[in-house]
């Protein structure tokens, strides 16, 4: 009777663990494509421009030049907002970590 219980437990455990992922799905995580590590640093702008421009301009440099020539209080809000957030991305505000007394 004990052998039957052990065998039943073993079969149930095997069935539960193999039901998590079918054998034909492979061992890689699902949903993430395989990427080469050497090409990650080679990503660039698909429009061929490396100058930072807001997405609303769609790469139109003439529009940026016209907005830059406007007085500051007459510039569109999306452009002013974009400038502000670009400045925050370049120099993010950070705070020093306090030591944790519970670790020591």
C-alpha positions as CSV (number, residue, x, y, z in Angstrom):
1,X,0.0,0.0,0.0
2,X,2.9,2.4,0.8
3,X,4.5,1.6,-2.6
4,X,1.2,2.6,-4.3
5,X,1.0,5.9,-2.4
6,X,4.6,6.7,-3.3
7,X,4.1,5.8,-6.9
8,X,0.9,7.8,-7.1
9,X,2.7,10.8,-5.5
10,X,5.6,10.5,-8.0
11,X,3.2,10.3,-11.0
12,X,1.2,13.2,-9.8
13,X,4.3,15.3,-9.2
14,X,5.6,14.5,-12.7
15,X,2.3,15.3,-14.3
16,X,2.0,18.6,-12.5
17,X,5.6,19.7,-13.3
18,X,5.4,18.7,-16.9
19,X,2.1,20.4,-17.3
20,X,3.7,23.7,-16.6
21,X,5.3,23.8,-20.0
22,X,5.0,21.3,-22.9
23,X,8.1,19.5,-24.1
24,X,7.8,20.9,-27.6
25,X,7.9,24.6,-26.4
26,X,11.7,24.5,-25.8
27,X,13.6,25.8,-22.8
28,X,13.8,29.5,-23.7
29,X,11.4,32.0,-22.1
30,X,8.3,32.6,-24.1
31,X,7.7,36.1,-25.6
32,X,11.3,37.3,-25.7
33,X,13.2,36.9,-29.0
34,X,16.8,35.9,-29.1
35,X,19.0,39.0,-29.4
36,X,22.7,39.2,-30.2
37,X,24.5,41.1,-27.5
38,X,26.9,43.0,-29.9
39,X,24.1,44.8,-31.8
40,X,22.5,46.4,-28.8
41,X,24.9,49.4,-28.9
42,X,24.4,49.9,-32.6
43,X,20.8,51.0,-32.4
44,X,20.3,54.4,-33.8
45,X,17.5,56.7,-35.0
46,X,15.7,55.2,-38.0
47,X,15.4,58.7,-39.6
48,X,19.1,59.1,-39.8
49,X,19.2,62.1,-37.5
50,X,20.9,62.0,-34.2
51,X,19.9,65.5,-33.1
52,X,17.3,65.3,-30.2
53,X,14.0,66.5,-31.5
54,X,10.5,66.1,-30.0
55,X,8.4,63.4,-31.6
56,X,5.7,65.9,-32.5
57,X,7.9,67.5,-35.1
58,X,8.4,64.2,-36.9
59,X,12.0,65.1,-37.7
60,X,11.2,68.5,-39.2
61,X,14.2,70.6,-38.5
62,X,12.7,73.7,-40.1
63,X,9.8,73.6,-37.5
64,X,12.3,73.4,-34.7
65,X,14.2,76.5,-36.1
66,X,10.9,78.4,-36.4
67,X,9.9,77.6,-32.8
68,X,13.4,78.5,-31.6
69,X,13.0,81.9,-33.2
70,X,9.8,82.6,-31.4
71,X,9.7,84.4,-28.0
72,X,9.8,82.0,-25.1
73,X,6.2,82.9,-23.9
74,X,4.8,82.3,-27.4
75,X,6.3,78.8,-27.9
76,X,4.0,75.8,-27.9
77,X,3.6,74.1,-24.6
78,X,4.6,70.7,-25.9
79,X,7.9,72.1,-27.0
80,X,8.6,73.9,-23.7
81,X,7.5,70.7,-21.9
82,X,9.8,68.6,-24.1
83,X,12.8,70.9,-23.3
84,X,12.1,70.6,-19.6
85,X,11.9,66.8,-19.7
86,X,15.1,66.5,-21.8
87,X,17.0,68.6,-19.3
88,X,15.7,66.2,-16.5
89,X,16.8,63.2,-18.5
90,X,20.3,64.6,-19.0
91,X,20.9,65.3,-15.3
92,X,18.5,63.3,-13.2
93,X,18.0,64.3,-9.6
94,X,19.4,61.7,-7.2
95,X,19.6,61.4,-3.5
96,X,22.3,59.5,-1.5
97,X,21.2,56.2,0.0
98,X,20.9,56.2,3.8
99,X,22.7,53.3,5.5
100,X,20.4,50.5,6.6
101,X,20.8,49.8,10.3
102,X,19.2,46.4,10.1
103,X,21.8,44.9,7.8
104,X,24.7,45.3,10.2
